[in-house]
Amino acid sequence: MTERAAPPSSPLLDVCDVGKHFGGVYALNGATLAVEAGEVHALIGPNGAGKTTLIHTLSGALRADAGRIRFAGQEVGGRAMHERAALGLARSYQITNVFARLSVLDNVTLAVQARTRDWGTSFRFWRPFARDTAIVEEARALLERVGLGALAGRRAGNLSHGEQRCLEVALALGTRPRLLLLDEPMAGMGPEESARMVELVERLARQVTLLLVEHDMDAVFRLADRISVLVGGRVIASGLPDEIRADAEVRRAYLGDEA
């Protein structure tokens, strides 16, 4: 009896015909893409293409008006943001979003504690988390991973812009994500900070699947295993970096001479 070939594995993230409109303006219009486990998948496109709106709909910050979003084999389109995070879908923000008045360590400790809390059986969340050695040590390890270990005691609001972006990545890692959505992590950075962020993303790529939104094409083509191009709310091309460079429609719509 001839053995049947095993069916292809499903992508970690499967987005099909997602739409989102604001009044009569369609920010997303049938957006479709797939992110495979273990890859760095870059999402690029001109300003106003709908990239951040797509990240919002994937994370649950916005509810899609149409289409399907499946993560790790489960339909998540109707789930709240915290429910998606519990499944392993985490994100960073285009605008830095940290607790400026708390220390760097306290920021990450709160993220770890939020993941490990048990609301149903105790009031453990309200106890001083400094007494929980395991949580604090995990937070310190995350700071080491993003290069902020030496700044654990500094007030988060006193960090440089690039350091705050790294701290935000550590907050997202505190949820132990299977897929991390990075929305323009190098936005507003100078060359040195951008280089450090590229190195951080390269390290993260060995540990977690990444969907990266970024305008820095040098960084995109250095980091990405695959690239999807979003224009006018829809994905016009997905493929390997060399395929995207050579795609005539992509060159006309976005890359131009940069290709």
C-alpha positions in Angstrom: 0.0 0.0 0.0 1.4 3.3 -1.0 2.0 5.7 1.9 0.3 9.1 1.6 2.4 12.2 1.9 1.9 14.0 5.2 -0.1 17.2 4.8 1.9 20.4 5.0 2.1 22.0 8.4 -0.1 25.1 9.0 1.6 28.4 9.4 1.9 29.8 12.9 -0.1 32.9 11.8 -2.6 32.6 9.0 -4.3 35.9 7.9 -6.9 35.6 5.2 -8.8 38.5 3.5 -8.7 40.8 6.6 -10.5 44.1 6.2 -10.7 47.1 8.4 -12.5 50.4 7.6 -12.9 53.7 9.4 -16.1 55.2 8.0 -15.6 55.2 4.3 -11.8 54.7 4.4 -10.5 51.2 4.0 -7.2 50.8 5.9 -7.2 47.1 5.1 -8.8 45.6 2.1 -8.5 41.9 1.9 -5.0 41.6 3.5 -3.7 38.0 3.3 -0.4 36.6 4.6 1.1 33.7 6.4 4.0 33.6 8.9 5.8 30.3 9.4 7.1 29.2 12.8 10.8 30.2 13.3 11.1 32.8 10.6 11.6 36.5 10.5 8.8 37.8 8.3 9.0 41.5 7.3 6.0 43.6 6.4 6.9 46.6 4.3 5.0 49.2 2.4 4.6 53.0 1.9 3.2 55.3 4.6 -0.6 54.8 4.9 -0.5 51.3 3.4 -2.2 49.9 6.6 0.8 48.2 8.2 0.2 49.4 11.8 -3.6 48.8 11.3 -2.8 45.2 10.4 -0.6 44.9 13.5 -3.5 46.3 15.6 -5.9 43.8 14.2 -3.5 40.9 14.7 -2.8 41.8 18.3 -6.5 42.5 19.2 -6.1 46.2 19.7 -8.6 46.6 16.8 -11.3 44.2 15.7 -11.2 43.3 12.1 -14.4 44.0 10.1 -13.9 41.1 7.7 -11.6 38.1 7.2 -10.0 35.4 9.3 -7.0 35.4 11.7 -5.7 32.1 12.9 -2.8 31.8 15.3 -1.3 28.4 16.4 -4.2 26.6 14.7 -6.9 28.6 16.6 -9.3 31.3 15.3 -8.4 34.4 17.3 -10.3 37.1 15.4 -12.9 37.4 18.1 -10.6 37.2 21.1 -9.5 40.1 23.2 -5.9 41.4 23.3 -5.0 39.7 26.6 -6.4 36.4 25.4 -4.2 36.5 22.3 -1.2 37.4 24.5 -2.0 34.4 26.7 -1.8 32.2 23.6 1.7 33.6 22.8 0.9 36.5 20.5 2.8 39.6 21.8 3.7 43.0 20.3 5.7 46.2 20.6 4.4 49.6 19.7 5.4 52.2 17.1 5.4 54.8 19.9 7.4 53.8 23.0 5.1 52.5 25.7 6.8 51.9 29.1 6.2 52.9 32.7 8.4 56.0 32.8 8.3 56.5 36.6 9.2 53.0 37.5 12.7 51.5 37.4 13.8 49.4 34.4 13.7 46.2 36.5 10.2 47.0 37.9 8.9 47.5 34.3 9.9 44.0 33.3 9.0 42.5 36.6 5.4 43.7 36.2 5.2 42.1 32.7 6.5 38.8 34.1 4.1 39.0 37.1 1.2 39.7 34.8 1.9 36.5 32.9 2.3 34.4 36.1 -0.6 35.8 38.2 -3.4 33.7 39.5 -6.4 35.8 39.9 -8.8 33.0 40.8 -7.1 31.6 43.9 -5.2 34.4 45.6 -4.4 38.1 45.9 -0.7 37.4 45.1 -0.6 40.1 42.5 -1.0 42.7 45.2 2.0 41.5 47.3 5.3 43.3 46.7 6.8 41.5 43.8 10.4 42.2 45.1 9.7 39.3 47.5 9.2 36.8 44.6 12.7 35.8 43.7 11.8 33.7 40.7 9.9 36.6 39.1 12.6 39.1 39.7 15.3 36.8 38.4 13.4 36.1 35.2 13.0 39.9 34.8 16.8 40.4 35.2 17.5 37.6 32.7 15.2 39.4 30.2 17.1 42.6 30.7 20.3 40.8 30.0 18.8 39.4 26.8 18.1 42.9 25.5 21.3 44.5 26.7 19.9 46.5 29.6 21.2 44.4 32.5 23.4 47.2 33.8 20.5 49.7 33.8 18.1 47.6 35.9 17.9 50.2 38.7 17.6 53.3 36.4 14.3 55.1 36.1 12.7 54.0 32.7 11.9 57.6 31.8 15.6 58.5 32.0 16.6 56.0 29.3 17.6 57.1 25.8 15.0 56.5 23.1 16.9 53.4 21.8 17.1 52.0 25.3 13.4 52.5 25.9 12.7 50.6 22.7 14.8 47.7 24.0 13.0 47.9 27.3 9.7 47.6 25.4 11.0 44.4 23.7 11.8 43.0 27.1 8.3 43.8 28.3 6.9 41.8 25.3 9.3 38.9 26.0 8.0 38.8 29.5 4.8 37.2 28.1 6.9 34.4 26.6 5.6 34.9 23.1 5.6 32.3 20.3 5.2 35.2 17.8 6.4 38.7 18.5 5.0 41.6 16.4 7.6 44.4 16.2 6.1 47.7 14.9 9.0 49.8 13.5 11.5 49.1 16.3 14.1 51.4 14.7 11.8 54.4 14.3 13.4 57.6 15.5 16.8 56.0 16.1 20.2 57.2 15.0 22.7 54.9 13.2 24.3 53.5 16.4 21.0 52.7 18.1 19.6 51.2 14.9 22.7 49.0 14.6 22.2 47.8 18.2 18.5 47.1 17.5 19.3 45.1 14.4 21.7 43.0 16.5 19.0 42.5 19.1 16.5 41.4 16.4 19.1 38.9 15.1 19.5 37.4 18.5 15.7 37.2 19.1 15.3 35.5 15.7 17.0 32.4 17.2 14.4 32.2 20.0 11.0 33.5 18.7 9.1 33.9 15.5 9.0 37.6 14.4 6.7 39.7 12.2 8.7 42.9 11.6 7.2 46.2 10.3 10.1 48.4 9.3 11.0 51.2 6.9 14.7 50.7 7.0 15.3 48.6 3.9 18.9 47.8 4.7 17.7 46.3 8.0 14.7 44.5 6.4 16.8 42.8 3.7 19.5 41.9 6.3 17.0 40.4 8.8 14.1 38.9 6.9 13.7 35.3 5.8 10.5 36.4 3.9 8.9 39.7 3.0 5.3 40.8 2.4 4.5 44.1 0.7 1.4 45.9 1.8 0.0 48.6 -0.5 -3.4 50.2 -0.2 -4.5 47.8 2.5 -3.7 44.6 0.6 -0.6 42.4 0.2 0.6 42.7 -3.3 3.6 40.3 -3.0 5.1 37.8 -0.5 8.4 35.9 -1.0 12.1 35.6 -0.4 14.1 38.9 -0.2 15.6 38.4 -3.7 12.1 37.7 -5.2 10.7 40.9 -3.6 13.7 42.9 -5.0 13.0 41.6 -8.5 9.2 42.0 -8.4 8.2 44.6 -10.9 4.9 45.5 -9.2 6.8 46.0 -5.9 9.4 48.2 -7.5 6.7 50.4 -9.1 4.6 50.6 -5.9 7.3 50.9 -3.2 10.9 50.1 -3.6 11.7 52.1 -6.7 15.4 52.9 -7.0 16.1 51.4 -3.5 15.8 47.9 -5.1 
